Amino acid sequence: MSEAGGGRGSGSSVPQRTPWSLVAATAALCLVSATSVWTAGAAPMSREEKQKLGNQVLEMFDHAYGNYMEHAYPADELMPLTCRGRVRGQEPSRGDVDDALGKFSLTLIDSLDTLVVLNKTKEFEDAVRKVLRDVNLDNDVVVSVFETNIRVLGGLLGGHSLAIMLKEKGEYMQWYNDELLQMAKQLGYKLLPAFNTTSGLPYPRINLKFGIRKPEARTGTETDTCTACAGTLILEFAALSRFTGATIFEEYARKALDFLWEKRQRSSNLVGVTINIHTGDWVRKDSGVGAGIDSYYEYLLKAYVLLGDDSFLERFNTHYEAIMRYISQPPLLLDVHIHKPMLNARTWMDALLAFFPGLQVLKGDIRPAIETHEMLYQVIKKHNFLPEAFTTDFRVHWAQHPLRPEFAESTYFLYKATGDPYYLEVGKTLIENLNKYARVPCGFAAMKDVRTGSHEDRMDSFFLAEMFKYLYLLFADKEDIIFDIEDYIFTTEAHLLPLWLSTTNQSISKKNTTSEYTELDDSNFDWTCPNTQILFPNDPLYAQSIREPLKNVVDKSCPRGIIRVEESFRSGAKPPLRARDFMATNPEHLEILKKMGVSLIHLKDGRVQLVQHAIQAASSIDAEDGLRFMQEMIELSSQQQKEQQLPPRAVQIISHPFFGRVVLTAGPAQFGLDLSKHKETRGFVASSKPYNGCSELTNPEAVMGKIALIQRGQCMFAEKARNIQNAGAIGGIVIDDNEGSSSDTAPLFQMAGDGKDTDDIKIPMLFLFSKEGSIILDALRDYDEVEVLLSDKAKDRDPEMENEEQPSSEHDPQNQSAEPITSSSHEVDLADQESPEESSLNSHPELSPADTDNAAGVSPSEQNSDPTENHEPMSLDGECTDLDNQLQEQSETEEDSNPNVSWGKKVQPIDSILADWNEDIEAFEMMEKDEL
């Protein structure tokens, strides 16, 4: 987010501010000036405690940055569990998320201005020298235009901004001669070929060496991009133009923004998530403030602040009014359809929307900012981190948490706007959770699953670029920072651009030629720069009074305002048929299906197949109802299959020097001791001989009373369990024999029995993929004894252990990918549900190494994905049930499913409509693209 004020550069005289640039700066500054106002209810934090917390943030940054420089540099990112660098092409592909990596020392560039904010000027000077000496921008690698812009181009420009500031101060960077700016200009020219489209929207990816559409480029065939991907360029590109005088960058970024504005849905003034870069058609017509759209809105308002162009404010206010009318359902922010904005597009929210309260602060709309922020904080208090996605009743939807900084960002700006010490306590909680659950010996590890406490071998560059910056600024007083932070605006990656750019090299016309408005509507300024008397109407308890009703919303109450129906329903029309209510023997239901373009086909094997053809529906509304019905059928199938699955388990290394800080995601077994019902198993590990465990052990004395390590393959899992149990082992860990396999890239594996009675197996058995298993094997090689804890969820570290850093916990949504689903013909099978083969569809006994690929989570690419569009079923009723029971009853590991629905004569109703499976997949991919 951003702040504003007067500013200066160095190396040349800085132009004086014009009245217009002061207006732009004031739009952001006036809110920050309210810091003297604070509400009662939270005791003021002492200067000493704030300094202590600030110093703690510095130490945490040193731990993360130091380990990156020691173990990973010059690689793009640190892999904190294995203490090595992540190099593109040398690790298993993670899909779109790897498009951020370009072999250009990403983490170092992304951290440049953080070093200055944290008053590490010597380290900054050293880092700049390393970038100039080592970084190559001419690599033959395909990268995301969006990620490269916000992280690398933004990082170089932020570094340049603070380098010239330090040079002017006279102590540091005296040798600097705009070298970072020249690198930024070189990179800017490398990104320009991506804009070679008829619309002006950029291709989503580009080859740094070969550009677009050349045979060597391996890219340029894409047709779609996300709104945020095309609309989050103006700050960096305009700053590059203003710094260098080369206007082409700002011109291209403005053209892309102009096109998106023209393509907004005119009746709702909303934009979709994904757009065709050639035709301008919306590919995904759902709209929200989270993944895929988020920073488009952010950059409209910030472009107004930085560039002083009133057309950007006009556009932002038009969109903001639509957001508050349709998407905002306090305290929730739920996606809607752009053509039918009264219709919810999903029943869950993603973590990226946590930035929005901070943007509302900049806008001046404090009340909804406080409400949404408090709701998010309650979710964090329940799960320690904000899950990557969570439902409207605050259950985990996607369990991953890659150490995102958006909530910390909003916390900082709410504190700046209100001065309320409550937000200092929120920041303190964030620090404690990071140290307690995410800190590992080689940095901070992303949470793979907030339910089990497991880690992912990942520390994204944005963690250093943003998280530590916002946390430090939260606790810092003005004198703690060596420059005036209010002279700069924050980009979406928290890079700093000076506000004096608003009056520099202004060769771009401010006239918005695409706008239908000829002059600004004064009402658009109503909440741009409010008086603090309006924000806090002479009531010091104002913010507390807004937060208080939300204190128990996550644990005890149903969220209000989450159910929307179309206006036609309000007028008395009958709601559409829901999949949960459908009965194949009901003639009325069959007639409704026919009206929706859905027909029943009786197959020879006795199953009934549902097929939808939208063109056969009675009307476009009926066709949409039919589409929603088919998607609900798919979701019911998915839910039924997931109910057969066991949740993931955790293997926690608790001996020296780990002390519980490393938690590995483990697959469960359908036999042996159930860790969810019994106390965890703790013991030292020992390798079995033979290692495959397929015969009587020859080293029973070595595994007696210990947890045996066994390799997968050559016999059944149950046979391995019996052999180690007979040798006296108290538990077993099966390690995959497929070298390089990892829970980061493979779905959860679940070990099944051998088809016989397995009641004789009394010990717990867990499964680790090769990568996670090697962590234990390496530890066993390096240390005499390795003690682990087998449990259903990671436990806090033993307080009697060394007062080291802290244990780990939380996280693991399955990385999913699916082919785009665009056909309008849909099929769902309805069959009997009695077959035991079907009920254990995703569980596999072990036969041989050749069988080991058939894991418990079926890859989406291997399934028959139903060809449905991405529309989310609408929730018409929201019966509230006890959340704790829901959490216990629902297996929330998000796995793909076959669109076959098994039914008896009567369909069992469910309490609420879950999110559409196909949209979940695509939205997850979009979140990975957006800012993971």
N, C-alpha and C positions, 0 to 999 in steps of 0.2 A: 504494500500500500504506500501512501505517499504523504509527505509533508512539504511545506513550501516556505519560502522566505527570500530575502535578498541573497545574491551569490556572487562569487568571483572565481576567475580562473587564473592561470599564470602563463607566462610565455608571450603574452600580448595583452594590450590593454583590454579591460572588460567593459563592454558597452553599458551605459547607464540604463536603468530600467525605465521603460515607458509606462504611462498610466495603465495601458492594457496589460502589461506583464505583471503589474502589481495586482490587478484584478484577478489574473490567473493564480497568482500565488496566494491571494487572500482566500480563494475558494477552498484551499486546503488548510491554510494557517489558522483561520478563525476558530476551527474546532479544537485545534491543539492548544489554543490560548485558554481553553477552559480548564486547564490542569489544576487550577487553584480550587476548583469546586470538587468536593468529594462528599459521598453520602455516608450517613451513619450506618451502623450495623457491622462494619468491619473496622477494627481498631487500627489506627495509623501504624505503619511499619516503621520501626526506628531506622535512622540513618545507618547504624551499625549493622543491622540485620540485612538491609538492602546491599550494603557493601559486601557482606559475607556471601550473599547469594550471587552477587555480580562476580566475585572472585571464584565462586564455584563454577559458574558458567565458563570463565576463562580456563579453569583447569580442565573442564570437560572438552572444550575446544582443543586444547593442547593435546589431550589424549587422542582425539579423533584425527586431528591434523598431523600430529607427530607420527602416529602409526601409519597413516597414508604415505607420508614422506619416507618413512623407514622401510615399509614392507611393500608398497605398491608403486610409488613414483618410478618411472614416468607413465605408468599405466593410467587409464582413465579413472578407474575407481578401485577402492579397497574392498577386498573380500575378507571381512573381519573374523570369520570363524576359522578360515584356513591361513590367515595372515599372509596373503599374497595379493598381487594386483589382478584386476579383471581386464584381460586383453581380448578385444574383439576377434573372434575366430578361434581362440584357444580354449574357450569354455563352451559348454553346451548352449545352443541358442535359446534365448528367453523370448524370442519373437520380437514384437515391435519395441519392447522396452530397450532392446540393445541398439536401436537406431539413435539413441543419444550418444553412443560411444563412437568416436571418430579417430582414435589413436592420437589425440591432441591434448593429453594430460588434463582431462576435463575437470577433475576435482581441484587441481591447482588453479586453473583459470577461474573457476566458479568461486573460489575462496579469496581472491585477491582483495576485494574491497572489505570483506569481513575482517581481514587482518588489520586494516586501518581503523575500522570502527572499534575493534577490541584493543586499540592502542598498541599494536604490535608492529610498529613502523620498521624496525630493523628486519623482522621476518618478511614484511611486505617488500622491502627493497631487494632482499635476497630472492624472494619468489618471482619478482618481475625479471630479474636477471636470468633465472632459470627458464622462464617462459620464452624470453628472447633467444636464449641459447639453444633450447632443446625442442621447442614445439614446432611441428611441421603441419601446415594446413593444406598440403598438397597430396594427401593420402588417397589411394585408390580404395575408398570405402564409401558405402551408401549410408547417409545419415538423414535424420529427420530435420527438415527445414525449420520447423517450430522449435525443437529442442536446441538445435545449434544456434538459432537466433537468441533465445532467451538466456541460454547458459554460457555459450562461448562468445558470441558477439556482445551480449550484454555484459559478460564478465570482463572482456577486454576494454569496453567503454567505461565501465565502472572503475576498473583499475586505472585507466587513463585519467578519469575525472579526479581521482584522489591523488594520483601522482603529480599532476600539475598544481593541485592544492598544496601538497607537501613541499614541492619545489619552491613555490612562492613564499612559504614560511621560512625557507632559508636553511634548514638543518638537514633534511633528507632529500634524496632524489635530485641532487644538483646536476648530475650527469644526464638526467632524462631529457630526451629530445623527441617526444611524441612517438616513440617506437611502438607502444601498444596501439596507438591510434592507427599507425600504418598497417599493423597486423589486422586490425579490425576492418580497415578499408579493403585489404586483400580478401578477407573472408566475405565481406559484403559483396564484392564482385563475383565471388564463387557461388553465392546464393542467387544472384540475379537471374541466371538461366531458368530457374524454377518458375519464374513469372511469365514464361513464354506460353501463355494460354490466351484464348480469345476473350475470356472473362477478366483476366488480370489476377485471378486467384492463383496462388502458387501450387505447383505440384507438392505433395506431402514429403517427398524425399528427393535427394540429389546426391550425385557422386561428387565428392570434393575435387577429384582430379579430372573427371571426364564430363561432368555436368549431367545433361538430360538427354535421353532418347538415342544416344550413340550405342552401338553394340557393346562397347566396353563399359558403359555406364551402369548397366543392369538395373535401370530404373527409367521412369518416364512413361510407363504404360498405365499408371494409376488414373482413375477417373474421379475418385471422391477424396474429399478432405474434410476435416472437422472445422466447425465455425471458428473455434478458438485458434486452430492451427493457421488459418488464413487471416484472422483478425487480431493476432497478437504480434504485430510487427512494427507498428507505427512508432513506438517510443524509441526502440533501438535504431531503426532505419532513419527516422527523422533526426535523432541525435547524431548519427554518423554523417548525415548531410550537413547539419549545422556545424559540427566540428570541422569537417573537411571542405565544405563549400560545394561538394558534388551533389547536386540536387536530385539525381536519378533515384537514389535510395528512398527518399521521402515520397517522391512521385509514385513509385511502384507500391509502396505500402498504403498510400492514400487511395490509389485506384482499387486495391483489394477491399479496403474498408467501404468505399463508395458502392462497390458491387454488392457486398453483403447487405448494406442498408437498403439498396434498391430491391433486393430479393426478400426482404422481410415479409411476413404475412400481413397484408395491409389491414385486415379487419381486427386482428389481435395485436399487431405490432410486435410479434414474437418471431424469433428465428429458430430453425431446427438445429439438430446436432451435426448432421452430415450433409454436405452439398456436393453436387457434381461440378467439377471445376471447369467443365467445358460448356455445359448447357445452363448451369445455374439452377437446375431442378433440385429440390430438397429430397435427399435420399432417406434420411431419417427425420420424421416430422414431429418428433417429441422435442419439447423445449423445457429447459430448467436453468439453474444457475451453477450446476456442478460440471462434471466431466464433459468435455467436448464444446462447451460454450463459455465457461466461467471467465477466462481472461479477456474475451472479446468485450464484455461489458466493462471490465476493469480498465481496459485500454482506451475506451471511448472517453471515460471521465478523466483519466490521467492525461490523455492527449490534449484535452481542453486545458488542464492545469499547466502542462509543460509548454504547449505550443501557442496558447492563447487564441485558439480558433473556436468561435462560439458554435459552429456547426456540430462539433463533437459533443458539446454539452447538450445541444438540442436533441441530438440522436439518443444520448444516454438517458435523458429525462423521459423521452418518449418510450424507450424500452423499460425504464424503471417503473413507470406508471403501469405498464402491462404486467410486469413481474409482480408488483404488489396487488394487482387486481386478480390475477389468475394463479400464479405460482405460490405466492406467500399465503400460507395457512397457519398463522402463528401458533406454536413456535416452529412449525415445519415449513419446508420448502420442497414442494412436490412437483415433479415434471408433469406437464400437460401436453395435449396435442395442439399444434399451432392453429389448425383449422377448427378445432372444437376445444377451446381453452377451458371450458367448464368440465372437461373430461380428463381425469387423472390418467397419466400414461404409465405410471408404475406405483407400487406401494412400498418403495424403499428409497433411501437417500444415499448418496455417495459422499465420501469424506472430503472431496475437493470443494464442496459448497461451504466448508468452514471458513473460507476467505471472505464470504459475503458480508458478515457483520462488520468486518473492517472496512469494506467498501461503503457500507451504509453510514459508517462514521464519517468518511470523507464526503459523502453526499449530505450528511446532516440529519439523517433519519435515525435517531438514537433508540427510540423505544423498541422497534422490531429487531434492531441489532442486539440489544440486551437480551431480548427473549430468545432469539435463536442461539446466541452464544451460550446462554444458561442451559438450554436444552442439550447442546453438544457437550457441555461440561458434565452434566449429569450422566451422559452416556460414557464419558471418559472415566468418571469415578466408578462406574460399574465394571468397566472392562480394562481399566488402567491406560488404555489408548483408544483412539477413535477407530473403530473397525473401518475397513475400506468401504463397506456399505452396511447399512442397518435398516431394519424395517420400521414402519410407522408405529409399531408397538415396541420398538427399541431392542429387537432381537438381532443377533449377528446375522448378516446376509452374506457378506464376504469377510472372512476373518483376518485377512492380511492387514498389516500396518507398516508401510515402508518408511516410518519416521517422518511423516509429512509435517510441514511447518505451518500450514494454513491456520490452525487453531491458535497457535502462539502468535501469529501475525495479528489476528483479530483481537486477541487479548491485549497486545501492546497498544493498539489504536483505541480500544475502549478505555484503557487506562489513561492514555494521553488526552482523550476527550472528556473524561469524567473526573480524573484524579482519585477515583474510588480505590482505596487500598484493598478492596475485595479482589481486584484483578492481580494484585501482587501475590496474594495467597494462591490464586489460580496458577500463576507462573511458578510459584514454589512447588506446587503439586506436579507440574510438568517436569521440573528438574528432578524431583525425587523419583518419579516413575522411570525417567530415562536412565538414571543411575542404578535403580533397583532391578529393572527388568530388561533393559536393552544393552547395558554396558557389558562388554566382554574384554578379555585381555588385549585384543588387538583393535579396539575401537568401539563402535556401537553397531549392533546388528539389528537389521529390520526384524520386526516381529512377523513370523509366519502364520501364527494363529493365536488370537487373543484369548482363546478358550483353553488351550493346552499350555501356553507359555513357551512354545517352540520358536526358534530363531531361523532366519534365512541368511545365507552367506552373502550379505549385500549391505552396503552403506552408500547410498546415492549421494551425488555431489550436492544436491540441493539441501541436504542436511547441514552441511557446513556453510553453504551460501546464505541460508535463510534462518534455520532454527536458532543457531547461536547468536546471530545478529539481533533477532527480535528479542530473545531472552535477555541478552546483555543490555539492550536499550531499555527494556522494561524496568530494570533495577538501577540503571545509571542515572546520576544527576548530570546536569549540563556540564559541570566542571570535569566529569569523568571522561568526556569525549574531547578529542583534540581539535575538533572542528565543529562548526554549527550544522547539525544534522538537518536543520530546517531550511538550509539552502539547497536541498536536494529532494528529488522525488524518487520513490522506490519503484523499480520495474516489478513485474510479476515474479521474478527470480530474486527480488530484493537487491538488485544492483542499483547503484546510486548515479543519477544523472543530474547535473546542475541546472537550476531553474533559469540561470541567465541565458540558456540556450534559446529561450523564447524570443530574444531580441537579436539573435545572431544569424546571419546569412538567411534572412527571410525572403527567399526568392520564390517560395511557393504561395500561390494565391490562397487566401483564407476562405474565399467564396466557395460554398458547397454547391457545385453545379448539379448534383444529383438530388438535392433536397427539394421537396415539394413546397417548402416554406420559403418565403422571401424575406421574412424578418423574424426575430426571436419573439416568441410569446413570453411576456414578462412572467407569467405564472410558472414558467419552467425554472425560474430562479427562486421560487418561494422557499425551498429548503436547501439552497446551496450553501448559505453561510448564516446559520441561525444565531440569534442572540442566546447567550447562556441562560437568560431568564426563561426562554422558551424551552430549552432543553431541560432545565431543572426549575420548575415553576415555584421558586421560593420554598422548596421542600427538600431538605437534605436526605430524606428517605426515599426519594423518587426512584432511583435505580433499584434499591432493595425491594420496593413495593412491586416492581415489575418482575424481579427474580423469584420472589418468595413463592408465588403459586406454582412455579416450575420445579421447586426443590424435589418433589417426590414424583414428578411426572414419569420418570423412567421406571421406578420400582412399583408404584402403587396405583397409578391412574391411567385411564385410557387417554391417549392424545386426543385433544379436541380439534375439530375442524379438519379431519383428515378424509371425510367422506363427501364426495361431490357427485351430484347427478346432473344430467343435462337438464336444461330448462324445460324440455319437453316432458321429462318425468314429473317435474314440479306441477305441470299443468294437468296432471292426472293420467297421462299415458302409462300403459303397463310396462314395467321394466323388462328388458330382454331376458331370454332364457339363460340361466347360468349352467355351466358344465356340471357343477356339483349337484344340481337338482335334476339333471336329465335322467329320464327313464325310457329305455328303448321300447317298452310296452305301452307307453302313454300316447294315444293317438294325437292329442293336442300338441305334445312335444314334437311329434313327427311332422305335424303341419307347420309348426314354427320353424323347424329345421329347413323345410322346403322353401319357406319364405326367405330364409337367410342364404339360400343357395347351397345348402348342405344336403347331401343325399346319402342313403344307407345302401350298402352293397353287402349281400349275404355271401360269404365265401364258402367254398366247398368243405373247408375244414371246420365249419361251424362258427367261425368268427364273424363278427359284423364290422364292416369297415365304413368309416365316415369319410366322405370326400366333399370338399367345398370348391365350387367354381363361382367366383364373385360375380361374373357376368350373368349368372342365372338367378341372382337375388332379385327380389321385388323392387328394391331401391338401393341407393348408395348407402343409406343408413342401415338397412337390413344387411347389406354386404359387410359393413364394418362390424355389425353385431355378430355375424357369422364368423368373421375372422377372429374376433375376440373369443367366441365360443370354442373354436378349434384350438386356440392357444391355451385356453384353460384346460382343455382335455390333455394337451401335451404336458402341462404343468402338473396335472393330477397324476399322470403316468410317472413323471419325474419324482413327485413326492412319494408315491407308493414304493418306488424302487429305493429311494433314499431311506425309507423307514426300515428297509432290510439291512441297512449298512450300520456298522459300528463306527463311532466317532474316532478320530485319531488319538493316539496315546503319546506319552512323552518319555524320553530317556534323558535324564539329567545327570551330568558328570559333577559329582559333589566333592571329590577328593582334591588335594593340592595339585596344581595351583588354580584349579577351576572354581572350586567352592560354590558350585551350583550355578555358575554364570553361563554355562553352555547347555542349551536345551535342544535336543534333536527330535524332530517329528518322526514318530514311529507308527507303523501300521499295526492294527490289532489282530488278534486271532479269534476264531469262532469256537475255540476250545481252550481248556485250561482255566486258570484263575482269572476271574473278571475283575480287572483293576478298578472299575467304576463302582464296584460293590464291596470291595475289600480294601484293607489298608495297603498302601504302596509296598513294593518289595525293594529292599535296599541290600546291596552286597557288592563285593569286589568281582571283577570280571576275570575270566580265564578262557583261553582258547581250547577248544575240544580237539582231541586226536582220536580218530581222523577228523579233519576239520569240517567235513561235510556232515558228520554226525549220523551217518546212515548205517552204522553198525555199532556193536558194543564198544564203548570207549576204552582206549588203552591207557588213558591217564586219569582214572577216576579220582585219584588222590588230589589232582590239580583242580578239579571242578567241584569237589565235595564242599558244600556250603557256599558255593559261589554262583554267579550268573554266567552261564556258559555262552561263548561266542561260537556260532556255527555258520558255515557257508551254505547258501542256497544251492539246491540242485541234487540230482541223482536219486532222490527218494522223497517220500511224502513228508510234509511238515510235521504231521502227527508222529511219524516214526522217529524223526529227529527228537521231538519233545520227549518221547518215551525213553529213548536211549540216554539222554542227559539226565532225565529224572531218575532213572535206575542207577546212574553214577553218583547221585546225591546232589545234583545241582538244584538251586532254589529258584531258578528262572532261566530263560533262554532268550538270546537275541540272534535272530537269523539275519545275516548280512547278504545282500544281493550279490550274485556272482557276475552280474552284467556290469562290467567296469564302466565307470562314468555316470551311472544312473543316479538320479538325485530327486529328492522330493520337491526341489525347486521347479523341475520341468515335467515330472511324471505325476499322474493322479495317485491318490492314496491307495496303497496295496493292503488287501485284507486276506489273511491266511485262513483257508478253510480246512476242514478235517479230511479224513481219508474215506469217508462214506461209511465208516464203522462207528461203533459206540466209543466216544472219546472221554467218557466220564472218568476213566482211570488217570487222565492227565490232570494233575493238581497244581502244577506250577504255571506262572504267567509266561506267555510267549509273545514277543514283539518282533516286528520286521523293520529293518533299516535298509534304505537304498545304499548303493556302493559309496557315494560321497559322504553320507552321514556315518556309515560304518567305518570308513577310513579314519575319521576323526578319533573314534575310540581306539582303533588299532594303532594309530600313530601315538596316541597318549600312552597306550600300553607298552609301546616300544621305548618311549622316552622316559617313562617313570616306572618305578618298581611295582607300584600298586595303583590301580584305578578303580575307584568306587563309584557306582552309579545308582540312581533311583529310578525304578520303573513305576510309572503312575499314570493316572488319567489326566493329570494336569500338573505342571511344574510347581514345585513348592518353594517358598522363600528359603534363603540360605540359612544354614545352621548358625545361630548367633554366637555359638561357642567357637566357631571357626575363626581363622585369621581375619582381622578387620581389613579385608581387601575390598575391592569394588563389589558390586552386588550381583545377585542371580538374575537369571533371565526369565522372561515369560512372554507369552502371547503370540500367536499368529500363524495363519496358514490357510489361505484360500487356494484352491487348486487353480493353477494357471490354465486358462481355458482358451481355446481358439476354435473358430468354426468358419466355414465358408460363408460368404454373404448369402442371405436368404432373400430372394426377391420374387419368386414365382407366386402367382395368386391362386394356385391350386394346392389344396391341403388334404392330407389323409391322416386318419387316426383309426387304429384297430381297437375294437372292443372284444375281449375274449374272456373266458373263464379264468379265475385266479387261483386255481387249485394246484397247478403244476409245481412241484418242488423245484424243478429245473428253473422255472421262471422266477420263483421267489428268491433264489440265490443267484440271480443273474450275474452279479459282479463279484462273486466270491470264487476262489480257485484253489483246489488242492494242488500240491506240487507233484509233478511227475518227472520232469527232466529239465535241463537247461533250456531246451527248446520251448518249454511251456512257460517259462518265466516272464515272457513279455505280456502274457494274458493277465494283466493286473486287475485289481478290484475296481479301479476307476477307468471306465472305457473312454478312450480318447474321442473327443468330438468328431475328429476327422474320420474315425472309423465307424461312426454311427450313421444311420439313415436319418439325417436331419430333416425334419418336416419343412417343406418349402413354404414357410409363412413369413409375412412381412413383420417388421418390428413394431408391433403395437402392443401395448400393455393392457391386460384386463382391468376393468374398472371395478372398484370395490363399492358395493351398494349397502353393505351392512358391516358393522364393525363391532361384533360382540367382544366384550373385554373379558379375558380370562386371566388367571394368575400367572404372572410372567415367569416366576421361578419354575412352575410346573411346565410351562411351555418350553423353557430352556432345557429342562430335563427330558422332555418327551420328544423334542424335535432334533433330529440329526441335521446339523446345519452345514456339513461339508458340501460345498457347491460342486456337484458333479453333473456331467452331461447325461442325457438319458435318451433311450430309443422312444420314438413317438408311438409306442404301442400301449394302449390303455387296457388293462384287464378288468373285466367287470363281471359280477354275478347278475342276477335278474334285476337287482335294484342298486342304483348308484348310491354310495355313502356320501352324505353332504360333509363339507369341511367348513370350518368357522369363517375363514376369510380367503379371498382370492390371492394367491401368491403371484409374484412378479413373473412375467412371461419369460420362459426359458431362453428363447432365441434372443430376446432383447438383452437379457442378462449377459449372454456371451459377447454380443457386439459391444455393449456398454463397457464390459471389462476391458476389451481390447482398446476401446477409446480412452479409458482411464490410463492404461499403460502408455498410450501415445501422448496423452495430454500432459502429464507431469510426474510420472513415477520416477 
